Amino acid sequence: MGVLWNPNNVVNKLELKAATDSAEALNLTVMPFEVRALKEFEGAFGAMARERIDATLILSNPLTFPNRIEMTASALRHRIPTIVSLRECVEAGALMSYGPSYADHCRRAGVYVDNILKGTKPADLPVQLPTTFELTVNAKLRRRSA
C-alpha cells in the first residue's frame, strides 16, 4: 500500500504514523511517497507503478486539495487506485473517499463567522469536531485488464 504525503505538513507526519501502525496490524506493507510540489505528483505515481503498489492512500494537505484534478489524473495515468478523505477528490477522479464533509465544514464555519460578527469573542467559541462523514465511491472507474 502506498501513502502519498507531504513531509512539510505536520499533520501528515502524524497521519502517516497512524496509517503505518494500522497497516502493520493488518499485515500490510506501507511505502510512503513524498510530494512537496505539484510537479512531483507524476514522479511519485510513476514510482508507485514501478513498485507495483496495489492502492494508495492520499493524505490531505494544502497541496493535494487544490491540485486534486492534476493529482488524480496522474494516478489514473499510472493506473494506481487512490483512497482519499474528501468527496471532491473522488469527483476529480479518485477511486473512493471516506472522511468529514467539506461542505459541512464550510457551513459550520459560517456559524462561527456569524457569532463573531455578533460580538462573540473567538476564544469563547468551542472547538468542534466533524459530525458528518461521507463514503464516496467512484462508480465510473472500472478495472481494466493489464
N, C-alpha and C positions, 0 to 999 in steps of 0.2 A: 504494500500500500504506500503510495506517495503522499506526502504532505507538502503543499505549496505554501510558503510562509515568508514573511518579511522580517529578517533579523533586526531591523531598525525599530520594530514595533514591540514594545514591552509586553503588551497583552499577548501577541503572537508567541512570544517565548514561553509564556505560561500555558497557552493552549497547545503548543507543540509537546510540552512535557506531559500534559493530560492525555493527549491523543496517543503518545507513545506508551504511556502506562496502560491505557485501556487496550491498546492493540496487543501489547505483550500478554495481558491477561487472557486474550483470545487466541494466543499463539500466532499472531500476525506479525510480520516484519514491516517496520516503518522505515521509509527512506525519505528524509527531508530534502526539499529542493528550495533554495533561496531565490527570491526575487526582490530587488530593491528599486527597479525602474521598469517602465512599460517595455522597453526594448529587450528585457531579459525573459519575458514570457516564452517566446519562441524557443530559446535555448533550453529553458527548463523543461518544457514539454517534449522537446527533441530528446533530451537526456532521459526522460521518463520512458519514452518509446524504446530507446536503446536498452534500457534496463528491464523492459517488458513489464512495466508496472500494470497491475490489474485495474486499479482505480486510484483516484487522487482526491484527498480532502483539501479544499482550498480554504485557508484561514482568512477571514475578513479583516481588512485593514484599509487605510485611506488610499492605497494603491489599487487594490483589487476592485472595489465597487465602482469607481468612476471609469475604470478601464475594462469593465466586465465583457463588453462586446468583443474587444480585441483578445482578451484573455480566453474566453470560451471558443473563439474562432481558432486560436492556436491549439487548444486542447482537441477540438474536433479534427483539425488537420492531421494531428498525430494519433487520432483515434483513442484518446485517453478519457474514459468515463470520469466525470467530476461530480463531487458532492460538495455543496456549499451551504451557507447558513441563511441566505436571503433568496426569496422567491424571484426577485428581479434578476438574479443571475441565471435562474432557470429560463426565464423569458428571453435571456440573451443567448442561451444555448447549452447551459449546464444540464447534466442528467437529472439531478434531484437536489432538493434543499430541505433542511429542517432547521428551524430557528425562529427567533422572535419576528413578529410582523413589523416591518419597517414603516408601513402606513400607520400602524398603531402607535409607534414611537413618535411619529410626527404629530398625530392628534393629541397625544399626551403632552408633548412639548408646547402645543398651543395653549393648553390649560395652564401650564406654568407661566407662559408669557402673559396670559390674561390676569393671573393672580399678581404678578409683579407690577403690571400696569395699574392695577387697582390698589397698589401700595404695600403688598406683602413683601417682606424682605426675603431675598433669595435664600439666605441662611436659615430661614424659618420654614422653608418648604422641605417636605420629607423626600428622601431618596426612594425611588420606586423601581422595583424590578419588573421586567416584562411579564405580562399576564396572558398575552395571546401568542401562541406558537403556530406555525404553519408547516405542513408537509406538502411539498410540491414535487411532482414527477413529470418530466418532460416526455409526454407520450409521442411526440414527433420523432424522437430518436429511436432507431431500431438497430440492433446489432447486424453489422454487415459481415459476410464471410471474409476471411483473411485472404 
